[in-house]
């Protein structure tokens, strides 16, 4: 029973860690690309915001799975 809570915590922790790393890489590449070609900055920023939205989906799926584990499997 307690193993389900540990599994849910690991899922949430890994999702948060992966999202943090992803945002760091995404932001770094945006700054690097904008510095190389300043005229492309608005286009790159739009694409970065789209990718940030997709990147945010990863922890939300993890939250859904963790809630399922906590309330359905452990309940």
VOBA-1610 file (N, C-alpha, C; in pm, whole numbers, padded with zeros to 5 digits, always signed):
BEGIN
Unk+00082-00119+00000Unk+00000+00000+00000Unk+00087+00126+00000Unk+00189+00128+00088Unk+00275+00246+00092Unk+00361+00260-00033Unk+00384+00149-00100Unk+00467+00151-00221Unk+00399+00233-00332Unk+00266+00238-00329Unk+00193+00317-00430Unk+00221+00465-00410Unk+00228+00509-00285Unk+00257+00650-00258Unk+00400+00686-00297Unk+00491+00594-00275Unk+00630+00616-00316Unk+00638+00623-00469Unk+00565+00534-00536Unk+00564+00536-00683Unk+00508+00667-00735Unk+00400+00716-00673Unk+00342+00843-00716Unk+00439+00959-00695Unk+00511+00957-00582Unk+00608+01062-00555Unk+00724+01058-00655Unk+00767+00939-00691Unk+00875+00926-00790Unk+00828+00976-00926Unk+00705+00943-00964Unk+00651+00991-01092Unk+00649+01143-01095Unk+00599+01205-00988Unk+00591+01352-00985Unk+00730+01415-00983Unk+00821+01356-00906Unk+00956+01411-00899Unk+01030+01403-01031Unk+01019+01289-01098Unk+01086+01273-01228Unk+01025+01365-01333Unk+00894+01380-01328Unk+00828+01471-01423Unk+00872+01615-01403Unk+00881+01658-01277Unk+00925+01794-01247Unk+01071+01815-01287Unk+01155+01717-01260Unk+01297+01728-01297Unk+01315+01736-01448Unk+01245+01649-01519Unk+01256+01649-01665Unk+01204+01779-01725Unk+01097+01832-01669Unk+01043+01958-01720Unk+01139+02074-01694Unk+01200+02074-01577Unk+01298+02179-01546Unk+01417+02176-01640Unk+01467+02057-01666Unk+01578+02043-01760Unk+01536+02084-01900Unk+01415+02044-01939Unk+01365+02080-02072Unk+01350+02230-02091Unk+01296+02298-01988Unk+01283+02444-01998Unk+01418+02512-02001Unk+01513+02460-01926Unk+01648+02519-01927Unk+01711+02507-02066Unk+01701+02390-02126Unk+01756+02371-02261Unk+01682+02456-02364Unk+01549+02461-02352Unk+01469+02538-02447Unk+01502+02687-02440Unk+01510+02740-02318Unk+01544+02881-02302Unk+01685+02913-02349Unk+01778+02826-02321Unk+01916+02847-02365Unk+01928+02848-02516Unk+01859+02755-02580Unk+01863+02750-02727Unk+01795+02872-02789Unk+01688+02920-02724Unk+01622+03041-02775Unk+01716+03160-02769Unk+01784+03178-02656Unk+01877+03290-02644Unk+01994+03277-02743Unk+02043+03155-02757Unk+02153+03132-02850Unk+02110+03162-02994Unk+01993+03115-03032Unk+01944+03137-03169Unk+01913+03284-03194Unk+01856+03351-03094Unk+01825+03493-03110Unk+01951+03578-03119Unk+02055+03536-03050Unk+02181+03611-03057Unk+02247+03593-03193Unk+02232+03474-03253Unk+02294+03449-03384Unk+02220+03520-03497Unk+02084+03515-03490Unk+02003+03576-03595Unk+01892+03660-03530Unk+01920+03785-03499Unk+01821+03869-03429Unk+01693+03891-03510Unk+01701+03886-03641Unk+01581+03909-03723Unk+01482+03793-03713Unk+01528+03678-03668Unk+01440+03561-03653Unk+01379+03550-03514Unk+01408+03644-03425Unk+01366+03635-03285Unk+01214+03622-03267Unk+01129+03700-03337Unk+00984+03682-03315Unk+00934+03544-03356Unk+00983+03493-03465Unk+00944+03359-03510Unk+00991+03252-03413Unk+01115+03267-03366Unk+01169+03170-03271Unk+01094+03175-03138Unk+01054+03295-03097Unk+00982+03308-02971Unk+00845+03240-02979Unk+00778+03254-03092Unk+00648+03188-03110Unk+00663+03037-03103Unk+00763+02985-03172Unk+00786+02841-03170Unk+00828+02793-03031Unk+00901+02876-02958Unk+00942+02839-02823Unk+00822+02831-02731Unk+00727+02924-02744Unk+00607+02919-02659Unk+00522+02796-02691Unk+00516+02758-02816Unk+00443+02636-02851Unk+00511+02514-02789Unk+00642+02508-02799Unk+00714+02396-02740Unk+00704+02397-02587Unk+00699+02515-02526Unk+00684+02522-02381Unk+00548+02467-02338Unk+00447+02494-02416Unk+00316+02437-02386Unk+00315+02286-02397Unk+00382+02234-02498Unk+00392+02088-02511Unk+00477+02028-02400Unk+00579+02101-02360Unk+00666+02053-02253Unk+00592+02050-02120Unk+00499+02141-02100Unk+00418+02142-01978Unk+00322+02024-01971Unk+00296+01960-02082Unk+00204+01846-02081Unk+00265+01726-02010Unk+00396+01716-02008Unk+00462+01599-01947Unk+00431+01587-01798Unk+00450+01692-01716Unk+00417+01675-01575Unk+00268+01664-01549Unk+00185+01721-01636Unk+00040+01709-01617Unk-00005+01564-01636Unk+00056+01495-01730Unk+00026+01352-01748Unk+00074+01275-01626Unk+00190+01312-01573Unk+00240+01249-01451Unk+00150+01272-01332Unk+00094+01393-01322Unk+00000+01422-01213Unk-00124+01335-01227Unk-00173+01320-01348Unk-00290+01235-01371Unk-00264+01091-01333Unk-00149+01039-01370Unk-00115+00901-01336Unk-00096+00886-01185Unk-00031+00984-01122Unk-00011+00978-00978Unk-00143+00984-00903Unk-00236+01069-00948Unk-00368+01076-00884Unk-00442+00944-00900Unk-00429+00882-01016Unk-00491+00752-01038Unk-00433+00649-00940Unk-00302+00649-00925Unk-00240+00554-00834Unk-00285+00577-00689Unk-00290+00704-00649Unk-00323+00733-00509Unk-00470+00703-00478Unk-00561+00746-00566Unk-00703+00738-00532Unk-00772+00610-00579Unk-00721+00546-00685Unk-00786+00426-00735Unk-00714+00300-00689Unk-00585+00296-00711Unk-00509+00175-00678Unk-00493+00160-00527Unk-00454+00271-00459Unk-00431+00262-00315Unk-00562+00272-00236Unk-00665+00325-00297Unk-00792+00346-00225Unk-00870+00227-00216
//
